[in-house]
Amino acid sequence: MARLFMAGLTFTRLEHLIVPAEPSTRAEVHEALDRLLANFLALIAPSRPLKEDADRARASTPSPAGTSPSPTDSCWLAGRGR
């Protein structure tokens, strides 16, 4: 993910500061960086909070007789459930 973020920064830098004959204004660069950050955070953000994933997995998984599953037993917490 760090490489993806750095690629976005590099692209923004090229697009607004290096390639044009005149560099973009500070406000335009600020807008571009805001868009980059918003898109990156939207890309890496979970679709639901982790607790909801654990609750959903626990509710949909039948438990062995007399026991209740632990949220830490769920593959959702390890990221393998998606």
Order of alpha helices (4+ residues) and beta strands (2+ residues): alpha-alpha-alpha
